[in-house]
């Protein structure tokens, strides 16, 4: 979208036309660290065995395996992988019993 070379408009003008911040035009994402990849592989293996484990239990399990890791890092990695503990969610939108009156 933004051409850095061979363009008559400056990067500032291009970003203004696109409605994008200049900081996002210069941003270059960093690669995932090898240590994070190793922890993510372990989290994936354990999640397939026990999907009910949340962040605290996964952190405790990793510490028992000898990997020093904090719960914030485990939370970030599980969110990055799209993992979430399986547990009964609240059913707030379900109607009550038939004897309850529904008000408009």
The first five atom37 places (N, CA, C, CB, O) and aatype in JSON, in Angstrom:
{
  "aatype": [20, 20, 20, 20, 20, 20, 20, 20, 20, 20, 20, 20, 20, 20, 20, 20, 20, 20, 20, 20, 20, 20, 20, 20, 20, 20, 20, 20, 20, 20, 20, 20, 20, 20, 20, 20, 20, 20, 20, 20, 20, 20, 20, 20, 20, 20, 20, 20, 20, 20, 20, 20, 20, 20, 20, 20, 20, 20, 20, 20, 20, 20, 20, 20, 20, 20, 20, 20, 20, 20, 20, 20, 20, 20, 20, 20, 20, 20, 20, 20, 20, 20, 20, 20, 20, 20, 20, 20, 20, 20, 20, 20, 20, 20, 20, 20, 20, 20, 20, 20, 20, 20, 20, 20],
  "atom_mask": [
    [1, 1, 1, 1, 1],
    [1, 1, 1, 1, 1],
    [1, 1, 1, 1, 1],
    [1, 1, 1, 1, 1],
    [1, 1, 1, 1, 1],
    [1, 1, 1, 1, 1],
    [1, 1, 1, 1, 1],
    [1, 1, 1, 1, 1],
    [1, 1, 1, 1, 1],
    [1, 1, 1, 1, 1],
    [1, 1, 1, 1, 1],
    [1, 1, 1, 1, 1],
    [1, 1, 1, 1, 1],
    [1, 1, 1, 1, 1],
    [1, 1, 1, 1, 1],
    [1, 1, 1, 1, 1],
    [1, 1, 1, 1, 1],
    [1, 1, 1, 1, 1],
    [1, 1, 1, 1, 1],
    [1, 1, 1, 1, 1],
    [1, 1, 1, 1, 1],
    [1, 1, 1, 1, 1],
    [1, 1, 1, 1, 1],
    [1, 1, 1, 1, 1],
    [1, 1, 1, 1, 1],
    [1, 1, 1, 1, 1],
    [1, 1, 1, 1, 1],
    [1, 1, 1, 1, 1],
    [1, 1, 1, 1, 1],
    [1, 1, 1, 1, 1],
    [1, 1, 1, 1, 1],
    [1, 1, 1, 1, 1],
    [1, 1, 1, 1, 1],
    [1, 1, 1, 1, 1],
    [1, 1, 1, 1, 1],
    [1, 1, 1, 1, 1],
    [1, 1, 1, 1, 1],
    [1, 1, 1, 1, 1],
    [1, 1, 1, 1, 1],
    [1, 1, 1, 1, 1],
    [1, 1, 1, 1, 1],
    [1, 1, 1, 1, 1],
    [1, 1, 1, 1, 1],
    [1, 1, 1, 1, 1],
    [1, 1, 1, 1, 1],
    [1, 1, 1, 1, 1],
    [1, 1, 1, 1, 1],
    [1, 1, 1, 1, 1],
    [1, 1, 1, 1, 1],
    [1, 1, 1, 1, 1],
    [1, 1, 1, 1, 1],
    [1, 1, 1, 1, 1],
    [1, 1, 1, 1, 1],
    [1, 1, 1, 1, 1],
    [1, 1, 1, 1, 1],
    [1, 1, 1, 1, 1],
    [1, 1, 1, 1, 1],
    [1, 1, 1, 1, 1],
    [1, 1, 1, 1, 1],
    [1, 1, 1, 1, 1],
    [1, 1, 1, 1, 1],
    [1, 1, 1, 1, 1],
    [1, 1, 1, 1, 1],
    [1, 1, 1, 1, 1],
    [1, 1, 1, 1, 1],
    [1, 1, 1, 1, 1],
    [1, 1, 1, 1, 1],
    [1, 1, 1, 1, 1],
    [1, 1, 1, 1, 1],
    [1, 1, 1, 1, 1],
    [1, 1, 1, 1, 1],
    [1, 1, 1, 1, 1],
    [1, 1, 1, 1, 1],
    [1, 1, 1, 1, 1],
    [1, 1, 1, 1, 1],
    [1, 1, 1, 1, 1],
    [1, 1, 1, 1, 1],
    [1, 1, 1, 1, 1],
    [1, 1, 1, 1, 1],
    [1, 1, 1, 1, 1],
    [1, 1, 1, 1, 1],
    [1, 1, 1, 1, 1],
    [1, 1, 1, 1, 1],
    [1, 1, 1, 1, 1],
    [1, 1, 1, 1, 1],
    [1, 1, 1, 1, 1],
    [1, 1, 1, 1, 1],
    [1, 1, 1, 1, 1],
    [1, 1, 1, 1, 1],
    [1, 1, 1, 1, 1],
    [1, 1, 1, 1, 1],
    [1, 1, 1, 1, 1],
    [1, 1, 1, 1, 1],
    [1, 1, 1, 1, 1],
    [1, 1, 1, 1, 1],
    [1, 1, 1, 1, 1],
    [1, 1, 1, 1, 1],
    [1, 1, 1, 1, 1],
    [1, 1, 1, 1, 1],
    [1, 1, 1, 1, 1],
    [1, 1, 1, 1, 1],
    [1, 1, 1, 1, 1],
    [1, 1, 1, 1, 1],
    [1, 1, 1, 1, 1]
  ],
  "atom_positions": [
    [[0.81, -1.18, 0.0], [0.0, 0.0, 0.0], [0.86, 1.25, 0.0], [-0.93, -0.01, 1.19], [0.68, 2.14, -0.83]],
    [[1.79, 1.31, 0.92], [2.66, 2.48, 1.0], [3.94, 2.17, 0.27], [2.94, 2.87, 2.48], [4.64, 1.21, 0.59]],
    [[4.24, 2.98, -0.72], [5.47, 2.79, -1.49], [6.56, 3.67, -0.9], [5.25, 3.13, -2.99], [6.4, 4.88, -0.77]],
    [[7.66, 3.05, -0.54], [8.77, 3.8, 0.07], [9.67, 4.41, -1.0], [9.59, 2.88, 0.98], [10.29, 5.45, -0.77]],
    [[9.74, 3.79, -2.14], [10.61, 4.26, -3.21], [9.79, 4.52, -4.46], [11.74, 3.24, -3.49], [8.68, 4.0, -4.61]],
    [[10.33, 5.33, -5.36], [9.7, 5.63, -6.64], [8.29, 6.18, -6.5], [9.67, 4.4, -7.5], [7.41, 5.82, -7.28]],
    [[8.06, 7.03, -5.52], [6.76, 7.64, -5.35], [6.96, 9.14, -5.13], [6.0, 7.0, -4.15], [7.88, 9.55, -4.42]],
    [[6.11, 9.94, -5.75], [6.26, 11.38, -5.63], [5.75, 11.9, -4.29], [5.54, 12.07, -6.77], [6.17, 12.96, -3.84]],
    [[4.85, 11.16, -3.66], [4.33, 11.57, -2.35], [5.24, 11.08, -1.24], [2.9, 11.03, -2.14], [5.83, 10.01, -1.33]],
    [[5.35, 11.88, -0.21], [6.14, 11.45, 0.95], [5.36, 10.39, 1.72], [6.49, 12.67, 1.87], [4.16, 10.2, 1.5]],
    [[6.05, 9.72, 2.62], [5.39, 8.7, 3.43], [4.32, 9.34, 4.3], [6.41, 7.94, 4.31], [3.26, 8.76, 4.53]],
    [[4.6, 10.54, 4.78], [3.62, 11.26, 5.6], [2.34, 11.51, 4.81], [4.22, 12.6, 6.1], [1.24, 11.29, 5.33]],
    [[2.46, 11.96, 3.57], [1.28, 12.23, 2.75], [0.53, 10.94, 2.41], [1.69, 12.95, 1.46], [-0.7, 10.93, 2.39]],
    [[1.27, 9.87, 2.13], [0.62, 8.59, 1.83], [-0.17, 8.09, 3.03], [1.67, 7.54, 1.41], [-1.3, 7.61, 2.88]],
    [[0.41, 8.21, 4.22], [-0.28, 7.75, 5.43], [-1.52, 8.6, 5.69], [0.67, 7.81, 6.65], [-2.55, 8.09, 6.11]],
    [[-1.41, 9.9, 5.45], [-2.56, 10.78, 5.66], [-3.69, 10.42, 4.69], [-2.15, 12.26, 5.49], [-4.86, 10.41, 5.09]],
    [[-3.36, 10.12, 3.44], [-4.38, 9.74, 2.46], [-5.05, 8.41, 2.8], [-3.77, 9.67, 1.08], [-6.25, 8.24, 2.58]],
    [[-4.27, 7.48, 3.33], [-4.82, 6.18, 3.69], [-5.5, 6.17, 5.04], [-3.73, 5.15, 3.67], [-6.25, 5.25, 5.36]],
    [[-5.23, 7.2, 5.85], [-5.8, 7.24, 7.2], [-5.09, 6.29, 8.15], [-7.27, 6.9, 7.15], [-5.71, 5.71, 9.04]],
    [[-3.79, 6.13, 7.95], [-2.98, 5.21, 8.75], [-1.95, 6.02, 9.52], [-2.28, 4.12, 7.85], [-1.41, 7.0, 9.01]],
    [[-1.67, 5.61, 10.76], [-0.61, 6.26, 11.52], [0.75, 5.97, 10.89], [-0.64, 5.8, 12.99], [0.98, 4.88, 10.35]],
    [[1.64, 6.96, 10.97], [2.98, 6.74, 10.39], [3.75, 5.67, 11.15], [3.77, 8.04, 10.39], [4.57, 4.98, 10.56]],
    [[3.49, 5.53, 12.44], [4.21, 4.52, 13.21], [3.91, 3.12, 12.69], [3.84, 4.62, 14.69], [4.79, 2.25, 12.72]],
    [[2.69, 2.88, 12.21], [2.38, 1.56, 11.66], [3.02, 1.37, 10.29], [0.87, 1.37, 11.57], [3.22, 0.23, 9.87]],
    [[3.35, 2.46, 9.6], [4.02, 2.33, 8.31], [5.47, 1.89, 8.5], [3.96, 3.66, 7.54], [6.03, 1.19, 7.66]],
    [[6.08, 2.31, 9.59], [7.49, 1.96, 9.85], [7.64, 0.68, 10.66], [8.17, 3.11, 10.57], [8.76, 0.18, 10.81]],
    [[6.56, 0.15, 11.19], [6.63, -1.01, 12.08], [7.05, -2.26, 11.32], [5.28, -1.25, 12.77], [6.53, -2.55, 10.24]],
    [[8.0, -2.99, 11.89], [8.41, -4.28, 11.36], [8.25, -5.31, 12.47], [9.88, -4.25, 10.82], [8.94, -5.22, 13.49]],
    [[7.37, -6.29, 12.3], [7.12, -7.26, 13.37], [8.35, -8.11, 13.65], [5.95, -8.14, 13.01], [9.11, -8.46, 12.75]],
    [[8.52, -8.43, 14.93], [9.64, -9.28, 15.32], [9.24, -10.75, 15.23], [10.11, -8.93, 16.74], [8.07, -11.1, 15.36]],
    [[10.22, -11.58, 15.01], [9.98, -13.02, 14.95], [9.78, -13.55, 16.37], [11.16, -13.76, 14.25], [10.24, -12.95, 17.34]],
    [[9.1, -14.68, 16.47], [8.85, -15.31, 17.76], [10.15, -15.96, 18.23], [7.71, -16.36, 17.66], [10.85, -16.61, 17.46]],
    [[10.46, -15.77, 19.52], [11.7, -16.32, 20.06], [11.63, -17.85, 20.13], [11.98, -15.74, 21.46], [10.55, -18.44, 20.22]],
    [[12.8, -18.47, 20.08], [12.89, -19.93, 20.15], [12.38, -20.45, 21.49], [14.33, -20.4, 19.93], [11.74, -21.5, 21.54]],
    [[12.65, -19.72, 22.57], [12.18, -20.17, 23.89], [10.65, -20.14, 23.94], [12.77, -19.29, 25.01], [10.04, -21.02, 24.54]],
    [[10.03, -19.14, 23.31], [8.57, -19.08, 23.26], [8.02, -20.23, 22.43], [8.1, -17.74, 22.69], [6.99, -20.81, 22.79]],
    [[8.68, -20.57, 21.35], [8.22, -21.69, 20.52], [8.28, -23.01, 21.28], [9.06, -21.79, 19.25], [7.39, -23.85, 21.14]],
    [[9.32, -23.19, 22.09], [9.44, -24.41, 22.88], [8.32, -24.49, 23.92], [10.81, -24.49, 23.57], [7.72, -25.55, 24.12]],
    [[8.04, -23.38, 24.59], [6.97, -23.36, 25.59], [5.61, -23.55, 24.9], [6.99, -22.03, 26.39], [4.74, -24.24, 25.44]],
    [[5.44, -22.97, 23.74], [4.18, -23.12, 23.01], [3.95, -24.57, 22.59], [4.16, -22.21, 21.78], [2.82, -25.05, 22.61]],
    [[5.02, -25.26, 22.22], [4.88, -26.67, 21.86], [4.44, -27.5, 23.07], [6.21, -27.21, 21.28], [3.59, -28.38, 22.95]],
    [[5.04, -27.22, 24.24], [4.65, -27.93, 25.45], [3.21, -27.6, 25.84], [5.6, -27.57, 26.6], [2.47, -28.49, 26.25]],
    [[2.82, -26.34, 25.72], [1.45, -25.95, 26.03], [0.46, -26.66, 25.11], [1.28, -24.43, 25.91], [-0.6, -27.09, 25.56]],
    [[0.8, -26.79, 23.86], [-0.08, -27.46, 22.91], [-0.23, -28.93, 23.25], [0.45, -27.3, 21.49], [-1.34, -29.47, 23.21]],
    [[0.86, -29.58, 23.59], [0.8, -31.0, 23.96], [-0.05, -31.2, 25.2], [2.2, -31.56, 24.19], [-0.87, -32.12, 25.25]],
    [[0.14, -30.35, 26.22], [-0.62, -30.5, 27.45], [-2.08, -30.13, 27.24], [-0.01, -29.63, 28.55], [-2.96, -30.74, 27.84]],
    [[-2.35, -29.15, 26.39], [-3.73, -28.74, 26.15], [-4.53, -29.84, 25.47], [-3.77, -27.47, 25.3], [-5.72, -29.99, 25.72]],
    [[-3.88, -30.62, 24.59], [-4.6, -31.72, 23.95], [-4.95, -32.8, 24.96], [-3.76, -32.31, 22.81], [-5.95, -33.5, 24.79]],
    [[-4.13, -32.95, 26.0], [-4.43, -33.95, 27.03], [-5.45, -33.43, 28.04], [-3.15, -34.36, 27.74], [-6.36, -34.16, 28.43]],
    [[-5.3, -32.17, 28.47], [-6.16, -31.6, 29.5], [-6.64, -30.22, 29.06], [-5.42, -31.52, 30.85], [-6.05, -29.22, 29.46]],
    [[-7.69, -30.15, 28.25], [-8.16, -28.85, 27.78], [-8.84, -28.02, 28.86], [-9.11, -29.04, 26.65], [-9.12, -26.84, 28.64]],
    [[-9.1, -28.61, 30.03], [-9.73, -27.86, 31.1], [-8.72, -27.04, 31.9], [-10.46, -28.8, 32.01], [-9.12, -26.23, 32.75]],
    [[-7.44, -27.23, 31.66], [-6.42, -26.46, 32.37], [-6.44, -25.0, 31.91], [-5.01, -27.08, 32.16], [-6.42, -24.72, 30.71]],
    [[-6.48, -24.12, 32.87], [-6.41, -22.69, 32.57], [-4.98, -22.21, 32.66], [-7.31, -21.9, 33.51], [-4.04, -22.99, 32.61]],
    [[-4.84, -20.92, 32.8], [-3.52, -20.31, 32.81], [-2.74, -20.67, 34.06], [-3.64, -18.8, 32.69], [-1.55, -20.98, 33.99]],
    [[-3.4, -20.64, 35.2], [-2.71, -20.93, 36.46], [-2.24, -22.39, 36.52], [-3.62, -20.63, 37.65], [-1.13, -22.67, 36.95]],
    [[-3.1, -23.31, 36.09], [-2.7, -24.72, 36.11], [-1.61, -25.02, 35.09], [-3.91, -25.62, 35.84], [-0.71, -25.81, 35.35]],
    [[-1.69, -24.38, 33.94], [-0.63, -24.57, 32.94], [0.7, -24.03, 33.46], [-1.0, -23.87, 31.61], [1.75, -24.64, 33.24]],
    [[0.65, -22.9, 34.15], [1.87, -22.34, 34.73], [2.45, -23.28, 35.77], [1.6, -20.96, 35.35], [3.66, -23.53, 35.79]],
    [[1.59, -23.8, 36.64], [2.06, -24.74, 37.66], [2.62, -26.01, 37.02], [0.93, -25.09, 38.62], [3.62, -26.55, 37.49]],
    [[1.98, -26.49, 35.96], [2.46, -27.7, 35.27], [3.84, -27.47, 34.65], [1.46, -28.13, 34.18], [4.71, -28.33, 34.73]],
    [[4.03, -26.29, 34.03], [5.34, -25.97, 33.45], [6.41, -25.86, 34.53], [5.25, -24.66, 32.65], [7.54, -26.3, 34.33]],
    [[6.06, -25.27, 35.67], [7.03, -25.16, 36.76], [7.41, -26.52, 37.31], [6.49, -24.28, 37.88], [8.56, -26.75, 37.67]],
    [[6.43, -27.45, 37.36], [6.74, -28.82, 37.8], [7.67, -29.52, 36.82], [5.46, -29.63, 37.98], [8.46, -30.37, 37.22]],
    [[7.58, -29.16, 35.54], [8.47, -29.74, 34.54], [9.85, -29.1, 34.56], [7.87, -29.61, 33.15], [10.76, -29.54, 33.85]],
    [[10.02, -28.03, 35.37], [11.32, -27.39, 35.5], [11.51, -26.16, 34.63], [12.37, -28.36, 35.17], [12.62, -25.65, 34.5]],
    [[10.43, -25.68, 34.03], [10.51, -24.49, 33.19], [10.03, -23.3, 34.01], [9.67, -24.65, 31.89], [8.87, -23.26, 34.43]],
    [[10.9, -22.35, 34.23], [10.55, -21.16, 35.0], [9.84, -20.19, 34.08], [11.81, -20.51, 35.65], [10.43, -19.62, 33.17]],
    [[8.55, -20.02, 34.34], [7.72, -19.16, 33.49], [6.64, -18.53, 34.36], [7.08, -19.98, 32.3], [6.15, -19.15, 35.3]],
    [[6.29, -17.31, 34.04], [5.25, -16.61, 34.78], [3.89, -16.76, 34.11], [5.6, -15.15, 34.93], [3.8, -17.13, 32.94]],
    [[2.84, -16.47, 34.88], [1.5, -16.64, 34.33], [1.18, -15.61, 33.24], [0.47, -16.55, 35.44], [0.35, -15.88, 32.37]],
    [[1.82, -14.45, 33.28], [1.57, -13.46, 32.22], [2.1, -13.95, 30.87], [2.21, -12.11, 32.58], [1.48, -13.73, 29.83]],
    [[3.25, -14.61, 30.9], [3.81, -15.15, 29.66], [2.95, -16.29, 29.13], [5.25, -15.64, 29.88], [2.71, -16.4, 27.93]],
    [[2.47, -17.15, 30.05], [1.6, -18.25, 29.65], [0.3, -17.69, 29.08], [1.31, -19.19, 30.85], [-0.21, -18.21, 28.09]],
    [[-0.24, -16.64, 29.7], [-1.47, -16.02, 29.2], [-1.26, -15.47, 27.78], [-1.92, -14.9, 30.14], [-2.1, -15.67, 26.91]],
    [[-0.13, -14.79, 27.57], [0.16, -14.21, 26.26], [0.31, -15.3, 25.2], [1.42, -13.37, 26.32], [-0.22, -15.18, 24.1]],
    [[1.02, -16.37, 25.55], [1.25, -17.44, 24.57], [-0.04, -18.21, 24.27], [2.32, -18.4, 25.08], [-0.29, -18.57, 23.12]],
    [[-0.85, -18.47, 25.29], [-2.1, -19.18, 25.05], [-3.05, -18.31, 24.22], [-2.77, -19.57, 26.39], [-3.78, -18.84, 23.38]],
    [[-3.05, -17.01, 24.45], [-3.88, -16.12, 23.64], [-3.39, -16.08, 22.2], [-3.9, -14.7, 24.24], [-4.18, -16.04, 21.26]],
    [[-2.06, -16.1, 22.04], [-1.48, -16.1, 20.7], [-1.83, -17.38, 19.95], [0.04, -15.95, 20.79], [-2.05, -17.35, 18.73]],
    [[-1.89, -18.49, 20.67], [-2.22, -19.77, 20.05], [-3.73, -19.98, 19.91], [-1.63, -20.9, 20.86], [-4.16, -20.89, 19.2]],
    [[-4.52, -19.16, 20.56], [-5.97, -19.31, 20.5], [-6.5, -20.38, 21.43], [-6.39, -19.61, 19.1], [-7.57, -20.94, 21.18]],
    [[-5.76, -20.69, 22.49], [-6.19, -21.71, 23.44], [-6.96, -21.06, 24.58], [-4.97, -22.51, 23.98], [-6.61, -19.98, 25.05]],
    [[-7.99, -21.74, 25.02], [-8.81, -21.26, 26.13], [-9.29, -22.48, 26.9], [-10.02, -20.4, 25.64], [-9.63, -23.5, 26.31]],
    [[-9.31, -22.37, 28.22], [-9.76, -23.48, 29.04], [-11.23, -23.77, 28.77], [-9.53, -23.18, 30.54], [-12.03, -22.86, 28.56]],
    [[-11.56, -25.06, 28.78], [-12.93, -25.47, 28.55], [-13.59, -25.64, 29.91], [-13.01, -26.78, 27.7], [-13.16, -26.45, 30.73]],
    [[-14.64, -24.87, 30.13], [-15.39, -24.94, 31.38], [-16.81, -24.44, 31.09], [-14.7, -24.1, 32.52], [-17.03, -23.79, 30.07]],
    [[-17.75, -24.74, 31.97], [-19.13, -24.29, 31.72], [-19.21, -22.77, 31.77], [-20.1, -24.91, 32.74], [-18.83, -22.15, 32.77]],
    [[-19.69, -22.18, 30.7], [-19.83, -20.73, 30.62], [-21.2, -20.32, 31.18], [-19.66, -20.24, 29.16], [-22.12, -21.13, 31.21]],
    [[-21.33, -19.07, 31.63], [-22.65, -18.63, 32.1], [-23.64, -18.54, 30.96], [-22.54, -17.28, 32.81], [-23.3, -18.12, 29.85]],
    [[-24.86, -18.93, 31.23], [-25.91, -18.9, 30.21], [-26.85, -17.75, 30.53], [-26.69, -20.27, 30.15], [-27.99, -17.96, 30.95]],
    [[-26.38, -16.55, 30.33], [-27.13, -15.37, 30.73], [-28.27, -15.04, 29.78], [-26.21, -14.2, 30.83], [-29.24, -14.4, 30.19]],
    [[-28.19, -15.46, 28.55], [-29.22, -15.12, 27.58], [-30.33, -16.16, 27.5], [-28.61, -14.94, 26.22], [-31.27, -15.99, 26.73]],
    [[-30.24, -17.22, 28.28], [-31.26, -18.26, 28.25], [-32.46, -17.8, 29.07], [-30.7, -19.6, 28.8], [-32.29, -17.23, 30.15]],
    [[-33.67, -18.04, 28.58], [-34.84, -17.64, 29.35], [-35.0, -18.51, 30.58], [-36.1, -17.73, 28.48], [-34.53, -19.65, 30.63]],
    [[-35.66, -17.95, 31.59], [-35.91, -18.68, 32.82], [-36.98, -19.74, 32.62], [-36.32, -17.74, 33.93], [-37.26, -20.15, 31.49]],
    [[-37.56, -20.19, 33.71], [-38.59, -21.22, 33.6], [-39.85, -20.62, 32.99], [-38.9, -21.85, 34.99], [-39.94, -19.41, 32.83]],
    [[-40.81, -21.45, 32.65], [-42.02, -21.02, 31.95], [-42.92, -20.16, 32.83], [-42.79, -22.23, 31.45], [-43.71, -19.37, 32.31]],
    [[-42.82, -20.29, 34.15], [-43.71, -19.54, 35.02], [-43.29, -18.08, 35.22], [-43.79, -20.21, 36.34], [-44.06, -17.29, 35.77]],
    [[-42.08, -17.71, 34.78], [-41.65, -16.32, 34.88], [-42.31, -15.5, 33.78], [-40.12, -16.22, 34.8], [-42.34, -15.92, 32.62]],
    [[-42.83, -14.35, 34.13], [-43.46, -13.48, 33.16], [-42.39, -12.7, 32.38], [-44.45, -12.52, 33.85], [-41.4, -12.24, 32.96]],
    [[-42.6, -12.55, 31.1], [-41.69, -11.79, 30.26], [-42.23, -10.39, 30.1], [-41.49, -12.46, 28.89], [-43.37, -10.2, 29.66]],
    [[-41.43, -9.43, 30.45], [-41.83, -8.02, 30.33], [-41.21, -7.44, 29.08], [-41.42, -7.21, 31.58], [-40.07, -7.76, 28.75]],
    [[-41.96, -6.57, 28.37], [-41.4, -5.97, 27.16], [-40.33, -4.95, 27.47], [-42.49, -5.33, 26.34], [-39.76, -4.36, 26.55]]
  ]
}
